[in-house]
Amino acid sequence: MCLEQGASIIHQEYAIQVNYKGDVYVHAKVGFGIDREKWAAFVYFPFMNLHLNSGKYNTPFSAEVFYRKGKRDKWYIPYLSLNADIYKDKVIPTLRIKYRLIR
């Protein structure tokens, strides 16, 4: 689930993410890129990545590519996201399914 705000080149997102292990993360990030009707690509400044299960957080750089099918303003239509969190010693790619709650 995520809350998004943005213009055609700036993207701001607040999200709650649950992975297959049951870990819950809260994300707060802002970045810049290109936003088209079905595709978007953004690079994010170091963002807050809070792990709720442990209470710890980190601040990686991130890059993300979105694919949206159907109407962008319908909250119940999911969209895909290929994300890469960039740390000092590693890059973690992630495939996500997102639902936009508020735009």
C-alpha positions in Angstrom: 0.0 0.0 0.0 1.3 3.4 -0.8 0.5 7.1 -0.8 2.0 8.9 -3.8 2.4 12.5 -4.7 4.3 13.9 -7.7 4.6 15.9 -10.9 5.9 14.6 -14.2 9.6 14.6 -12.9 9.3 14.5 -9.1 7.9 11.5 -7.2 7.2 11.4 -3.4 6.0 8.1 -1.8 5.1 6.8 1.6 4.5 3.1 1.6 4.0 0.0 3.9 5.6 -3.1 2.4 5.3 -6.7 3.6 7.6 -9.3 2.2 7.2 -13.1 1.9 8.9 -13.6 5.3 6.3 -11.4 7.0 8.8 -8.5 7.6 7.0 -5.1 7.6 8.8 -2.0 6.2 7.8 1.6 6.1 9.2 3.7 3.3 9.4 7.4 2.9 11.2 8.6 -0.3 11.5 11.3 -2.8 13.2 11.3 -6.2 13.1 12.4 -9.8 12.6 10.8 -13.1 10.1 10.4 -16.0 6.4 9.6 -15.5 4.3 8.5 -18.5 0.8 7.0 -18.8 1.9 3.3 -18.4 5.6 3.5 -17.6 7.7 5.5 -15.1 11.3 5.5 -13.9 12.6 7.3 -10.9 15.9 7.6 -9.0 15.5 8.3 -5.3 17.7 10.2 -2.8 18.6 8.2 0.3 15.3 7.4 1.8 14.0 6.2 5.2 13.5 2.4 5.2 12.2 1.4 8.6 12.0 -2.3 9.5 9.0 -2.4 12.0 9.8 -5.9 13.3 13.2 -4.8 14.7 12.8 -1.0 14.9 15.9 -0.5 12.9 16.2 1.6 9.7 18.7 2.3 6.9 18.9 4.9 4.2 19.8 3.4 0.8 19.7 5.1 -2.6 17.1 3.6 -4.9 16.0 3.3 -8.5 12.6 2.1 -9.6 10.7 1.3 -12.9 6.9 1.1 -12.8 4.5 -0.5 -15.2 0.8 0.4 -14.8 -2.0 -1.3 -16.7 -5.4 0.3 -17.0 -6.6 3.6 -15.5 -4.1 5.3 -13.2 -6.7 6.7 -10.9 -8.3 3.4 -9.9 -6.9 2.3 -6.5 -7.8 -1.4 -7.0 -5.8 -1.9 -10.1 -2.3 -3.0 -9.1 0.9 -2.0 -10.8 4.3 -3.6 -11.0 7.5 -2.1 -9.8 11.1 -3.3 -10.4 13.1 -1.7 -7.6 16.9 -1.7 -6.8 18.0 -0.6 -3.3 21.6 0.5 -3.6 23.8 0.1 -0.4 27.6 0.7 0.0 28.4 -3.0 -0.4 25.4 -4.5 -2.3 22.4 -3.9 -4.6 19.1 -5.6 -3.7 16.7 -5.9 -6.7 13.0 -6.4 -5.8 9.9 -7.1 -7.8 6.8 -5.5 -6.2 3.1 -5.4 -6.7 1.7 -2.0 -5.5 -1.7 -0.6 -4.9 -2.0 3.1 -4.9 -4.3 4.3 -2.1 -4.1 8.0 -2.5 -2.9 10.0 -5.4 
